[in-house]
Amino acid sequence: MLATYMWKALKGLYPEDDQYYSYIDVNKPTYKDVLAELEEYIHWEGPFDLIGAACQSASLAAALSYSKETDNENSQLFKGAIFLSGDHPFDQAALKGNSLKFMESDNGHTHLAIPTANIWGLKDERARLNAPKLAALCNLETNFNFIHNSTSSIPQARDYEDLVGAAQVIRRTVDLALYAH
């Protein structure tokens, strides 16, 4: 279902008979394998103060951050996160049972403790559906949302006011993440 939706969102932008890469195969429970690889990369190449991620990678970063916070409160992978048109993350408990189920803020999940910025375009149908669900999993006191009028994950240079607004939200998040800890 998710793969079908994502393909419809991209239809007409790319040739249908080409091969494409993705972080995950949404038709198989490989999401947890990708999370393990990301965690291993962070272990060997980190630590990182912040993570900036878009679309599926935002989903992965949020899910991994959330799982580390819930496993051990002092085990935060990042001090903050910037999510651009972030996708809805999958529930870690469900992944352990090899099923894909979205995390929901009203199903007993606590919020991500780190400062976050969630930025998405009002005219981006996929982001308009998914990004608010990711934002709802972020701490209300340290999450900054910015919704711009573009169809892309970040505003274009010609949309100066939206670009400045996104930059301000990112700056607030970075300041809070780096200087409040």
Secondary structure, 3 states (H helix, E strand, C coil): CHHHHHHHHHECCECCCCCCCCCCCCCCCCHHHHHHHHHHHHHHHCCCCEEEEECHHHHHHHHHHHHHHHHCCCCCCCCEEEEECCCCCECHHHHHCCCCCECCCCCCCCCECCCEEEEEECCCHHHHHHHHHHHCCECCCCEEEEEECCCCCCCCCCCHHHHHHHHHHHHHHHHHHHHCC
